Amino acid sequence: MNVIAPKFGMGASVTRLEDDAFTTGNGRYTDDISPDGVLHAYVLRSPVAKGTFTIGSLDAARAAPGVHLVLTAAEIDHLGQLRSGAMQKQPDGSKAQTRDIPVLCRDRVNYVGDAVAFVVADTRALAQDAAELIEVDYETEDAVSSTAESTEKAFEYHLGDKELADKAFAAAKHVTRIRFLNNRLICNYMEPRAAIGEWNAADESLTLTTGSQGVHSMRRIIADQVFSIPHDKLRVITPDVGGGFGPKVFVYREYPLVLEAARRLGRPVKWTGDRTEHFLTDAQGRDNVVEAEMAMDEEGRFLGLRVRNTANMGAYAHQFGPTIPFMGATMSTGVYDIPALDVTITGVYTNTCPVDAYRGAGRPEAAFLVEKLVDACARDLSMTPDEIRSRNFIQPAQFPYRTPTGRCYDVGEFEGHMRAAMERADWKGFATRRDAAEAEGKLRGIGMATYIEACAFAGSEPAHAVLNEDGTVTLLIGTQSNGQGHATAYAQLVAEKLELDINRIRLHQGDTARLDKGGGTGGSRSIPLGGVSASRAGEDLAKKIRKIAADELEAAPDDIELANGEARIVGTDRSIDFASVARAAKSPDDIKGFGDFVQEEATYPNGTHICEVEIDPDTGTTDIVNYVIVDDFGATLNPLLLAGQVHGGVVQGIGQALTEDAVYGEDGQLLSASFMDYAIPRADSVPSFHFETRNVPSTTNAMGMKGAGEAGTIGAAPAVINAVTDALHRAYGIGHIEMPATPQRVWQAIEQARSPK
């Protein structure tokens, strides 16, 4: 009797294969690894935000108990600096000079946390004790921490057509203007960064073990920029990773430092950062000061958009930092048919932690800008939020649609998901709920955001599916799971092609020695690109298994079917199991499938978020009482994994809107440098979400998929702030509030409106 294998493929709600290990404490993170003879490192960091310094005698530190090595900039002249390759062309065609990051500062520091010395000892505590014996004399200078107040220009970009936009504004019957700060955020993944460096004297090679979002780019940057060595002399390994969100893509100073120390000492060297170091030194996100205005005709149709964005780079040009505001600006017009656009971006340096990609990487900033502005336009023209959006949406007949920045949207039905979300949120019943809240002395507001983003950018992610001797299959791919569930998602696609139980699929990522090429994880690319390649690798392996099985069973390959780990002649009981197929292979290539999907354009997920809030005017406390999401992700691989990604992203967006704020003092000290002062959302900060999809398959992606990893964050912040603003405007005429809309900030706005001077 034939046994039908469970359906594990596209669209199946398979529970995560990874979770047994993680929930039972059997995850293996970088800090869990302790090679024999490992030493421990500590970084001495600047306590001042700007100034020059001199280092006195190192004798006491070097003579301290357990110390093996003390490094300053003078000892590592041969190491190169970390350079950003992300500068875009300025209006005159030039690229601005980058401000590179020294592995250790020589005589000047630019932010609190800048690296001054590196100490290696038997334990971290001994290394830290020794670091405190290093005499550093700082001559402090006036620091600049404010984006708006910085005069040190990093670059200037322009997008759009200024002349066309000027004509649009000259012809406009209405112009709405806004100004706001897109607040700075600190990532706060669960696992702080750590790194282990090892030296192999036999072949003079280095090995770096660290949590990352992709080992191949890390190998390239460290080998090329810092050590000037061939790539095959540096192996990079990434074990389990406890969250990434963008900042774990980057190469940080500690990585070349542990490698250099290991090479000098001939022993493994480990550095593990703590939460304070994360707050001070891991790349931060957002921090833009934005002025924007919309030109409209007499019926509220959008004619032109003008944006002036000052983007804080922090102290240095970080790895992708200079391209993040540019990338976001390419999505300035959102889901709207806006014929004219004029965007100027001015990057500035400040004496703060460098800024780079954080979940969404410019697209959340763009969505917040246009969605906040569209709501302001609606208020100015006494239109409802849905009415003005409906009037200006790009229509289905206009696709493929070329935006003023050159983006090419392939498909979209924006009105469809907006109306579906309004129905799920009972938009029509809001007035009744508002009246009930008012009767209890509360304010009620409802807001929406109709977003679109660009992700899963053009490119490829090769995958290899290998049949093992025990009949299991290993998939090798150059992406890197940081908690998304890659082992489950990829296994679904391979299992579907092989008709193999999903628990028989193994995933191998994070080792440059096992796979020479990979694009890593970021920009929601892993499943749209890597998933297609994994599926094709599984399909290719299935063909090879059928061929070997046909030879062994003396049949034609077309007569072979796969089921439950066996290859069988159709309609008979003659079969051969996968383990026997593996043993029968004459060459390793005979049982190795390959897939490499090359995508020519980004995908454009989009959707509508609707948020309903209740505000206590006496305390300023905002409660989210309902939250609805209707998204278009093209096609859904695993509904459970997708919901998890969306929920997590929305929570991060809520955090930016209501609680999170990286605050620097005038002297450049980070005032919100711990969870005592930096408020990430708690479980009681967020509601249960209603999430559903209304998918329109992408014509760009081979499986119709659109990236989904960042979308929740992109739609959430504008939906929440639009809801808060709606409540405040209805009650007090308040048309603007900055993020985060903390209880204090909301209460102050209400008090000012109640008692205008």
GUMARPA-226631 format. One line per field, with one value per residue (C-alpha): residue in three letters; x negated, z negated, y. Coordinates in steps of 0.5 Angstrom, whole numbers. Each point is the difference from the previous one (the first is absolute). Example, Ala and Ser with C-alpha at 12.3 -4.5 7.8 and 13.67 -1.06 7.14 Angstrom:
<sites>
r = ala ser
x = -25 -2
z = -16 2
y = -9 7
</sites>
This chain:
<sites>
r = met asn val ile ala pro lys phe gly met gly ala ser val thr arg leu glu asp asp ala phe thr thr gly asn gly arg tyr thr asp asp ile ser pro asp gly val leu his ala tyr val leu arg ser pro val ala lys gly thr phe thr ile gly ser leu asp ala ala arg ala ala pro gly val his leu val leu thr ala ala glu ile asp his leu gly gln leu arg ser gly ala met gln lys gln pro asp gly ser lys ala gln thr arg asp ile pro val leu cys arg asp arg val asn tyr val gly asp ala val ala phe val val ala asp thr arg ala leu ala gln asp ala ala glu leu ile glu val asp tyr glu thr glu asp ala val ser ser thr ala glu ser thr glu lys ala phe glu tyr his leu gly asp lys glu leu ala asp lys ala phe ala ala ala lys his val thr arg ile arg phe leu asn asn arg leu ile cys asn tyr met glu pro arg ala ala ile gly glu trp asn ala ala asp glu ser leu thr leu thr thr gly ser gln gly val his ser met arg arg ile ile ala asp gln val phe ser ile pro his asp lys leu arg val ile thr pro asp val gly gly gly phe gly pro lys val phe val tyr arg glu tyr pro leu val leu glu ala ala arg arg leu gly arg pro val lys trp thr gly asp arg thr glu his phe leu thr asp ala gln gly arg asp asn val val glu ala glu met ala met asp glu glu gly arg phe leu gly leu arg val arg asn thr ala asn met gly ala tyr ala his gln phe gly pro thr ile pro phe met gly ala thr met ser thr gly val tyr asp ile pro ala leu asp val thr ile thr gly val tyr thr asn thr cys pro val asp ala tyr arg gly ala gly arg pro glu ala ala phe leu val glu lys leu val asp ala cys ala arg asp leu ser met thr pro asp glu ile arg ser arg asn phe ile gln pro ala gln phe pro tyr arg thr pro thr gly arg cys tyr asp val gly glu phe glu gly his met arg ala ala met glu arg ala asp trp lys gly phe ala thr arg arg asp ala ala glu ala glu gly lys leu arg gly ile gly met ala thr tyr ile glu ala cys ala phe ala gly ser glu pro ala his ala val leu asn glu asp gly thr val thr leu leu ile gly thr gln ser asn gly gln gly his ala thr ala tyr ala gln leu val ala glu lys leu glu leu asp ile asn arg ile arg leu his gln gly asp thr ala arg leu asp lys gly gly gly thr gly gly ser arg ser ile pro leu gly gly val ser ala ser arg ala gly glu asp leu ala lys lys ile arg lys ile ala ala asp glu leu glu ala ala pro asp asp ile glu leu ala asn gly glu ala arg ile val gly thr asp arg ser ile asp phe ala ser val ala arg ala ala lys ser pro asp asp ile lys gly phe gly asp phe val gln glu glu ala thr tyr pro asn gly thr his ile cys glu val glu ile asp pro asp thr gly thr thr asp ile val asn tyr val ile val asp asp phe gly ala thr leu asn pro leu leu leu ala gly gln val his gly gly val val gln gly ile gly gln ala leu thr glu asp ala val tyr gly glu asp gly gln leu leu ser ala ser phe met asp tyr ala ile pro arg ala asp ser val pro ser phe his phe glu thr arg asn val pro ser thr thr asn ala met gly met lys gly ala gly glu ala gly thr ile gly ala ala pro ala val ile asn ala val thr asp ala leu his arg ala tyr gly ile gly his ile glu met pro ala thr pro gln arg val trp gln ala ile glu gln ala arg ser pro lys
x = 0 -3 0 1 -6 3 0 -6 0 2 6 -1 1 -6 -3 -7 -5 -5 4 -1 -8 2 5 -4 -6 -4 -1 -8 -1 -7 -1 1 -6 -6 -6 -6 -4 4 -2 5 0 3 0 -2 5 0 4 1 3 -5 -7 -7 -4 -7 -1 -6 -4 3 -4 4 6 -5 -3 7 2 2 -1 -3 1 1 2 0 0 -7 -1 5 -2 0 7 5 6 7 3 7 1 7 -1 5 -1 1 3 -6 -2 -5 0 -2 -6 2 -2 -3 0 -7 -1 -2 -1 -7 1 7 7 7 5 1 -2 -5 -6 -6 -4 1 -2 0 -1 2 7 4 0 -8 0 5 -4 -6 3 2 -8 -1 -1 4 -1 6 1 7 3 8 4 6 5 6 2 3 -6 -6 -3 -5 2 -1 3 6 5 6 5 6 1 -1 3 6 1 0 5 5 -1 1 7 2 7 -2 -7 -1 -6 -3 -7 -2 -5 -1 -3 -6 1 -5 1 0 0 0 -7 -6 -5 -6 -6 -6 -6 -5 -6 -3 -7 -1 4 -1 8 5 7 5 6 5 8 1 5 -4 -7 -3 1 -4 -5 -1 0 -5 -5 0 1 -4 -5 -1 0 3 7 -2 -4 6 5 6 5 7 4 7 1 5 3 -3 5 -6 -5 -3 -2 -6 -7 -2 -7 0 0 -7 -2 1 -3 -6 -1 1 -5 -5 1 1 6 8 2 7 4 7 4 5 6 -3 -5 6 3 -6 -3 4 3 6 6 4 -1 2 3 5 4 5 5 6 3 7 5 7 3 -6 -4 -7 -4 -7 -4 -6 -5 -6 -3 -6 -2 -5 -6 -3 -7 -3 3 2 0 7 2 -1 5 5 4 -1 3 6 1 1 6 2 7 2 7 2 0 -4 -3 -5 -6 -5 -4 -7 -3 -6 -4 -4 -5 1 -3 4 0 0 7 1 6 5 6 3 -7 3 7 3 -2 3 7 0 -1 5 5 0 0 6 4 -2 3 6 1 -2 6 5 -1 0 -6 3 3 -7 -3 5 -1 -7 -2 -4 6 -1 1 -7 -4 -6 -1 -6 -1 -3 -7 0 3 4 6 3 7 4 7 0 7 2 -4 1 8 -1 -4 5 6 -4 -2 8 -2 7 2 -6 5 4 -7 -2 6 -1 -7 2 5 -5 -5 -4 -2 0 -3 -1 -5 -3 -6 0 -7 -5 -7 -5 -4 -3 -4 -3 -5 0 -2 -2 2 -3 4 -4 2 -4 -1 5 5 1 -1 -4 1 -6 2 -3 5 0 6 0 7 4 1 -4 -1 7 2 -6 2 7 -2 -5 4 6 -5 -3 7 -4 2 -2 -4 -5 -2 -6 -2 -8 -1 -6 -6 -5 -3 6 3 -4 5 6 4 2 6 3 5 5 -4 -1 7 2 -7 -3 6 1 -7 1 6 -4 -5 5 3 -7 -2 7 -2 -7 3 5 -6 -4 6 2 -7 1 7 -1 5 1 -1 7 3 -3 4 -3 4 -2 -7 0 0 5 2 7 5 -4 -3 -7 -4 -7 -1 -3 -6 -1 0 -5 -5 1 -2 -6 -2 2 3 5 3 0 5 -1 5 -2 6 -2 5 0 4 2 6 5 4 6 6 4 -1 6 -1 5 -2 3 -4 1 0 -2 -6 -2 0 2 3 0 7 0 -5 2 -5 2 -6 -2 -6 1 0 -1 -5 2 6 -3 -7 3 5 -6 -4 5 2 -7 -1 6 -2 -7 4 5 -6 -3 7 1 -6 -7 -4 -8 -1 -7 -2 -3 -7 1 1 6 5 4 -5 3 7 2 0 1 7 1 7 3 5 5 -2 3 7 2 -1 5 -4 2 -3 3 -5 -1 -6 -6 -2 -7 -1 0 4 4 -2 -2 -5 4 -6 1 7 3 -5 1 8 0 -3 4 7 -1 -2 5 5 -3 1 7 2 -4 3 7 0 -5 -2 -7 -3 -7 -3 -8 -2 0 7 -2 5 -4 0 8 2 -5 4 7 -2 -3 6 5 -4 -2 -5
z = 0 2 -6 2 -4 -3 4 -2 6 2 -5 -5 -7 -3 -7 -1 0 -3 -7 -3 -1 -2 -5 -3 -1 5 5 1 1 0 -7 -1 3 -3 4 -4 -3 1 -2 -2 3 -2 3 -3 3 0 -6 4 6 4 -1 0 -4 -2 -3 -6 -2 2 -5 -6 4 4 -7 -3 -2 6 5 7 4 1 6 2 7 0 0 6 5 5 -1 5 -2 1 6 3 7 0 2 5 6 -2 4 4 1 -5 -6 -7 -4 -5 -8 -1 -6 -3 -3 -6 -1 0 -3 1 -2 3 -4 -7 1 5 -1 -3 -2 0 -6 0 -6 -3 -2 2 -7 0 7 -3 -6 4 5 -6 -1 7 -1 5 0 4 2 1 6 1 2 5 -1 3 7 1 -3 4 5 2 7 2 7 4 4 5 3 4 5 -4 6 1 -7 0 5 -4 -6 4 3 -7 -3 -6 -4 -6 -4 -6 -4 -4 -3 1 -6 -1 -2 -4 3 -6 2 -5 1 -1 5 -1 4 0 4 1 4 3 1 4 6 -2 0 -5 -2 -3 -3 -2 1 7 5 5 0 7 0 -7 3 6 -4 -6 5 5 -4 -6 1 7 1 5 -2 -1 -6 -4 -2 -3 -4 -3 -4 -3 0 -5 4 5 3 5 -5 0 7 -2 -1 -7 -2 -5 5 3 -7 -2 6 0 -8 2 5 -5 -5 3 -4 1 -2 -2 -1 -3 0 -5 0 -1 5 5 -2 1 6 4 6 -1 4 3 -2 5 0 5 4 5 4 5 5 2 5 -2 -1 -4 5 -1 5 -3 -6 -3 -6 -3 -5 -4 -2 -6 2 -7 -1 6 7 -2 4 4 -4 6 4 -5 1 8 0 -4 4 6 -3 -1 4 -4 3 3 7 -1 7 -3 -5 -3 -6 -3 -5 -4 -4 -6 -5 -8 -6 -1 2 7 4 5 2 -5 2 6 1 3 2 -7 1 7 -2 -7 4 6 -5 -5 5 4 -7 -1 8 -2 -6 3 6 -5 4 -4 0 5 5 1 1 4 5 0 1 6 3 2 8 -1 -2 2 -3 0 -6 0 -3 5 -4 4 -3 3 -3 -6 -2 -5 -1 -1 -6 -3 1 -3 -6 -1 0 -5 -5 0 3 1 -8 -2 -2 -5 -3 -1 -3 -5 -2 0 -5 -5 1 5 7 6 7 6 5 6 4 7 2 5 0 4 -2 2 5 7 -1 -2 -5 2 -4 0 -2 -2 -1 -6 -1 -5 4 -2 4 -2 3 0 2 -2 -4 -7 -5 -6 -2 6 0 7 -2 0 6 5 -3 3 7 0 -3 5 6 -3 -3 -7 -7 -2 -6 5 3 -4 2 0 0 -3 2 6 0 2 5 3 2 -3 -1 -7 -3 0 4 0 5 -3 2 6 3 -4 0 7 1 -6 4 6 -3 -3 7 3 -5 1 7 -2 -5 5 5 -5 -2 7 2 -7 2 7 2 3 -4 2 -3 -7 -5 -7 -6 -8 1 6 7 3 7 1 -1 -3 -7 3 -3 -3 -6 0 -4 5 6 -4 0 7 3 4 -2 -5 5 2 -7 0 2 2 1 1 2 2 -1 4 -4 -7 -3 -3 -5 -3 -4 -5 -8 -4 -7 -5 -7 -6 -4 -7 0 -7 0 8 0 7 0 7 0 7 5 7 6 7 4 7 0 7 -3 -7 -1 -7 -3 -7 1 4 -6 -5 5 0 -7 -2 5 -2 -7 2 3 -6 -4 5 -1 -7 -4 3 0 0 -3 0 -5 3 -2 4 -6 2 -6 2 0 -4 -1 -6 5 7 0 5 1 -5 0 -3 5 6 2 3 8 5 6 7 7 7 4 7 3 2 7 -1 -5 3 -6 0 -7 -3 -6 -6 -6 -1 2 -7 -2 6 0 -8 -2 4 -1 -8 1 4 -5 -5 4 2 -8 -2 6 -1 -7 0 7 -1 7 -1 -6 1 -1 -5 -3 -7 -5 -2 7 1 -7 2 6 -3 -5 5 4 -6 -3 6 -1
y = 0 7 5 7 5 6 6 4 5 7 2 -5 3 -4 1 2 -5 4 1 -6 1 8 -1 -6 4 -4 6 1 8 3 1 -8 -2 0 -3 -3 5 6 7 5 8 6 7 6 6 7 3 7 1 5 1 -1 -5 -3 -7 0 -6 -7 -3 -1 -3 -5 -2 -1 -7 -5 5 -2 6 7 3 8 3 0 -7 -1 4 -5 -1 4 4 -2 4 1 -2 3 7 2 6 7 5 2 -8 0 -5 3 -2 -5 0 -7 -3 -2 -7 4 8 3 6 3 -3 2 -3 -3 -8 2 -6 2 -6 -8 -4 -8 -4 -6 2 6 3 0 3 6 1 1 4 5 0 4 7 4 8 3 7 1 4 2 -5 0 -5 3 -2 7 4 -4 4 -5 -2 -8 1 2 -4 2 -4 2 6 7 4 -5 1 7 1 -5 4 7 -3 -3 2 -3 -1 -4 0 -4 0 -6 -4 -7 -2 -4 -8 -5 -7 -4 -7 -5 -3 6 -1 -5 -2 -5 0 -6 0 -7 1 -6 3 7 1 4 -3 5 -2 5 1 3 1 -3 -3 2 7 0 -4 5 6 -2 -4 6 6 -2 -5 0 -8 -4 -3 -7 2 2 -4 3 -4 2 -5 1 8 3 6 4 5 3 2 -7 1 4 0 3 1 -6 -5 2 1 -7 -2 4 -2 -7 0 3 -4 -7 -1 1 7 1 7 0 7 2 3 7 -1 -1 6 4 -3 -4 3 4 2 5 8 4 7 1 6 -2 3 -3 4 -1 2 2 -7 -2 -4 0 4 0 -2 4 -3 3 -5 1 -7 -2 -4 0 1 -4 -3 -7 -6 2 6 5 -4 -1 7 0 -7 2 6 -4 -2 7 0 -6 -3 6 3 6 3 5 -2 5 -4 3 -4 3 -5 3 -2 0 -2 -6 -8 -1 -1 -5 -5 -2 -5 4 4 6 -2 1 7 1 -3 4 6 -1 -3 5 6 -4 1 7 1 -3 4 7 -2 -3 -7 -6 -4 -6 5 4 -6 -3 6 -1 -7 -3 -4 -7 2 4 -6 -1 7 4 5 7 -3 -6 -6 -4 -3 -7 -1 3 1 5 2 -7 -1 6 -1 -7 3 5 -6 -4 6 2 7 2 -2 5 6 -5 -2 7 2 -5 2 7 -2 -3 6 -3 2 -5 0 -4 1 -4 -1 -3 -1 -3 -2 -3 -6 -7 5 -3 -5 -8 -4 -7 -7 -7 -6 -6 -7 -3 -7 -1 2 7 6 7 6 5 7 7 4 0 -2 5 -3 1 -8 -1 -8 -1 5 -3 -7 1 1 -5 -5 1 -1 -7 -2 -1 1 7 -2 -4 7 3 7 3 7 4 -3 3 -6 -4 5 5 4 4 6 0 2 7 4 -6 -4 -7 -3 3 -1 -5 -4 0 -3 -5 -3 0 -4 -5 -1 -1 -5 -4 0 -3 -5 -3 -1 -4 -4 -1 -3 -4 -3 0 4 7 7 2 -7 2 4 2 -1 -1 0 -5 0 -5 -3 3 -5 -5 -2 0 6 2 5 6 -2 -6 5 4 -6 -1 6 0 7 5 5 -6 2 7 5 7 6 7 5 7 5 6 5 1 -2 5 -3 5 0 4 0 3 2 2 4 2 6 2 7 1 -4 0 -8 -3 -7 -3 -4 -3 -1 -3 -2 -2 -1 -2 -4 -3 -8 -3 -5 -1 3 -1 3 6 2 -1 5 5 0 1 6 3 0 3 6 1 0 6 3 0 -2 0 6 0 7 3 6 6 -3 -6 -5 -5 2 -6 -6 -5 -3 5 5 -3 -3 -6 -2 -5 -5 4 6 -4 -3 -6 1 -2 -2 -2 0 2 -2 2 -4 3 0 1 -6 -7 -2 6 2 7 1 0 1 7 2 0 5 5 0 0 7 4 -3 0 8 1 -3 4 7 -2 0 6 4 -2 2 6 2 -3 -2 -2 -4 -3 -7 -3 2 -1 1 6 3 -1 3 6 1 -1 5 5 0 0 7 3 6
</sites>
